[in-house]
Amino acid sequence: MDYTGSQSEKAVPAGELDRSHVGHTVSFQPNEFTVVFGKIAGIARTEAMVYLSLDGVSGGTHLKDEYDLPVGHSVYLQVDVMSNAESTIKDLFGKVQENLRGSGHKGSDERTDRL
């Protein structure tokens, strides 16, 4: 099995997870046979490993709620739709401003009124 996340997720190295990710939904493949989906309850880290504690995963016979992953191991976080939309709007606004400046558009203060 080779899990690569869904279209609504973005890949992040486990070593980049920090306190701001606690409470976020995450998915990852800890071994060759398992894909895990859960909510991050806690994160601990050493130089080489990241330890994730998850809500909503344990309780089954073979399910556990704690995983240790190498810092470079990919985990998949849900894309924050609001932040993503805000970023897209800012980018588009910047491009519009750039185009207006580059096209020689004269602002209202440079306009002359004709009688």
LOSEKOL-634377 format. One record per residue (C-alpha): x, y, z; residue number from 1; chain. Coordinates in Angstrom, 1 decimal, decimal comma, always signed. Each point is the difference from the previous one (the first is absolute). Example, Ala and Ser with C-alpha at 12.3 -4.5 7.8 and 13.67 -1.06 7.14 Angstrom:
{{+12,3 -4,5 +7,8} 1 A},
{{+1,4 +3,4 -0,7} 2 A},
//
This chain:
{{+0,0 +0,0 +0,0} 1 A},
{{+1,2 +3,5 -0,8} 2 A},
{{-2,2 +2,6 +1,6} 3 A},
{{+0,5 +3,5 -1,4} 4 A},
{{-2,9 +1,9 +1,6} 5 A},
{{-3,1 +1,4 -1,7} 6 A},
{{-0,6 +3,1 -2,1} 7 A},
{{-1,2 +1,9 +3,2} 8 A},
{{+3,3 -0,8 +1,8} 9 A},
{{+3,5 +1,4 -0,2} 10 A},
{{+3,1 -2,0 +0,8} 11 A},
{{+2,2 +1,3 +2,9} 12 A},
{{+3,1 -1,7 +1,4} 13 A},
{{-0,7 -1,2 +3,5} 14 A},
{{+2,9 +2,1 +1,3} 15 A},
{{-1,9 +3,2 -1,0} 16 A},
{{-3,0 -0,8 +2,3} 17 A},
{{-0,2 +2,4 +3,0} 18 A},
{{-2,5 +1,1 +2,6} 19 A},
{{-2,1 +1,8 -2,6} 20 A},
{{-0,9 -3,4 -1,5} 21 A},
{{-1,5 -1,4 +3,2} 22 A},
{{-3,7 -0,6 -0,7} 23 A},
{{+0,5 -0,3 -3,8} 24 A},
{{-1,1 -3,1 -1,9} 25 A},
{{+3,0 -2,0 -1,3} 26 A},
{{+0,5 -3,1 -2,1} 27 A},
{{+3,2 -2,0 -0,6} 28 A},
{{+1,3 -3,4 -0,7} 29 A},
{{+2,2 -1,1 +2,9} 30 A},
{{+0,9 -3,4 -1,6} 31 A},
{{-0,5 -1,9 -3,2} 32 A},
{{-3,5 -1,4 +0,9} 33 A},
{{-1,7 +2,8 +2,0} 34 A},
{{-1,5 +3,4 -0,7} 35 A},
{{-1,0 +2,1 +3,0} 36 A},
{{-2,5 +2,8 +0,2} 37 A},
{{-0,5 +2,0 +3,2} 38 A},
{{+0,1 +3,3 +1,8} 39 A},
{{+3,3 +1,0 +1,5} 40 A},
{{-0,3 +0,1 +3,8} 41 A},
{{+3,7 +0,6 +0,7} 42 A},
{{+3,4 +0,1 -1,5} 43 A},
{{+3,4 -0,8 +1,4} 44 A},
{{+3,3 +0,3 -1,9} 45 A},
{{+3,6 -0,9 +0,2} 46 A},
{{+2,7 +0,7 -2,7} 47 A},
{{-0,8 -3,2 -1,9} 48 A},
{{-3,6 -0,9 +0,9} 49 A},
{{-3,5 +1,6 +0,4} 50 A},
{{-2,5 -1,7 +2,4} 51 A},
{{-3,6 +0,6 -0,8} 52 A},
{{-2,9 -0,6 +2,4} 53 A},
{{-3,3 -0,2 -1,8} 54 A},
{{-3,7 +0,3 +1,1} 55 A},
{{-2,5 -2,2 -1,7} 56 A},
{{+2,2 -2,9 -1,0} 57 A},
{{+0,4 -2,4 +2,9} 58 A},
{{-2,6 -2,4 +1,2} 59 A},
{{+0,2 -2,8 -2,5} 60 A},
{{+2,0 -3,2 +0,4} 61 A},
{{+2,8 +1,1 -2,3} 62 A},
{{-0,3 +3,8 +0,3} 63 A},
{{+2,3 +2,1 +2,0} 64 A},
{{-0,1 +3,7 +0,7} 65 A},
{{+3,8 +0,7 +0,2} 66 A},
{{+2,4 -0,1 -2,9} 67 A},
{{+3,7 +0,8 -0,4} 68 A},
{{+1,1 +1,3 -3,4} 69 A},
{{+3,4 +1,1 -1,4} 70 A},
{{+0,1 +3,8 -0,3} 71 A},
{{+0,0 -0,3 -3,8} 72 A},
{{-3,0 -2,3 -0,2} 73 A},
{{-2,9 +1,6 -1,9} 74 A},
{{-3,2 +0,6 +1,8} 75 A},
{{-3,1 +1,5 -1,7} 76 A},
{{-1,9 +2,9 +1,6} 77 A},
{{-3,4 +1,3 -1,1} 78 A},
{{+0,4 +3,2 -2,1} 79 A},
{{-1,3 +3,0 +1,9} 80 A},
{{-2,6 +1,3 -2,5} 81 A},
{{-0,3 +3,5 +1,5} 82 A},
{{+3,8 +0,6 +0,1} 83 A},
{{+0,4 -1,4 -3,5} 84 A},
{{-2,8 +2,3 -1,3} 85 A},
{{+1,5 +3,0 +1,7} 86 A},
{{+3,4 -0,7 -1,5} 87 A},
{{-1,5 -0,4 -3,4} 88 A},
{{-1,9 +3,3 +0,2} 89 A},
{{+3,1 +1,8 +1,2} 90 A},
{{+2,0 -1,5 -2,9} 91 A},
{{-2,7 +1,1 -2,5} 92 A},
{{-0,2 +3,5 +1,4} 93 A},
{{+3,7 +0,3 -0,2} 94 A},
{{+0,0 -1,0 -3,7} 95 A},
{{-2,7 +2,4 -0,8} 96 A},
{{+1,9 +2,9 +1,7} 97 A},
{{+3,2 -1,1 -1,9} 98 A},
{{-1,9 -0,1 -3,3} 99 A},
{{-1,5 +3,5 +0,5} 100 A},
{{+3,5 +1,4 +0,8} 101 A},
{{+1,6 -1,7 -2,9} 102 A},
{{-2,7 +1,0 -2,6} 103 A},
{{+0,7 +3,7 +0,5} 104 A},
{{-3,4 +0,5 +1,7} 105 A},
{{-0,3 +3,5 +1,4} 106 A},
{{-1,6 +0,5 +3,3} 107 A},
{{-2,9 +2,4 +0,6} 108 A},
{{+2,4 +2,7 +1,4} 109 A},
{{+1,7 +0,2 -3,4} 110 A},
{{-3,2 +0,5 -1,9} 111 A},
{{-0,9 +3,4 -1,6} 112 A},
{{-3,5 +1,2 -0,1} 113 A},
{{-1,3 +1,4 -3,2} 114 A},
{{-2,6 +2,7 -0,1} 115 A},
//
